[in-house]
Amino acid sequence: MIPAILTGIRLHMKQASRNPFDLSGVIVWPILYATIASYLLDARHEPRLLLSASLGASVMLMWSLVVIASSGALEQQRWQGTLELVVAAPTPLTAVIAPICVAGALVGTYAIGATLAWGALLFDVPVKIDQPLAFAVGVPACALAVGMLGLILAATFVLYRAAFHLGIATQYPVWIVTGLLVPISLLPSFVRPISWLLAPTWGFRAIQEAALGRTPWPDIGMCFVLSAVYLVIGGSCLVAFEYVARSRGSLRLT
């Protein structure tokens, strides 16, 4: 199963690198997100705050790409008429869908470099990473955890005709709950426990703590723990929802 996942990640990253829609989003969105975040904060005298905003904007894009990949994964199979073949293949469906989600998150890591470069050129954001090793580990850990969260979304979309539209609708709530737009401390108290269950919270904290020279390793550890939990939950949901769809004869939703 692991070789199938690794092969799938490599193939889907190649596909994303040649898709005009994905490329346009990856190139343009980080610049837009970083610009909006910088103007909203208007913290020219607090360069560290601007650096955090740039990193938050990059994780926003990462989640957006994962949402698009996970919600469109099964839709594309339906449109191409290959969903039944994928489900009937000996390879578990988890090993087919998980690489799509993780590849989307890994492509989104480009946003980190883009937002930092754009912020440095336009807003004089100091691009200084205090803990380079932790930052280098935190970025793929964040991508892995966010991608595995997308696997759970993809599993639920087996039963829905409008999977893509439902997936797009999850972007903004997750941005808010995980502290990418506003600090979690400003949110209602009942929302905070929800943020602890979502990967973007810990992924953002991991790279932020590494960049600012604090204690990123516990947050990096949480990214790996959540990745394993999401894989188990997402895989179980895929098996259960696939069984329901096949028993109803509604796999294609046509």
Buried (B, 14 or more C-beta within 10 A) or exposed (E): EEEBBEEBBEEBBEEBEEEEEBEEBBEEBBBEBBBBBBEEBEBEEEBBBBBBBBBBBBBBBBBBBBBBBBBBBBBEBBEEEEBEEBBEEEEBBBBBBBBBBBBBBBBBBBBBEBBBBBBBEEBEBEBEBEBEEBBEBBBBBBBBBBBBBBBBBBBBBBBBBEBBEBBBEBBEEBBBBBBBBEEBEEBEEEEBEBBEBBBBBBBBBBBBBBBBEEEBBEBBEBBBEBBEBBBEBBBEBBBEBBEEBBEEEEBEBE
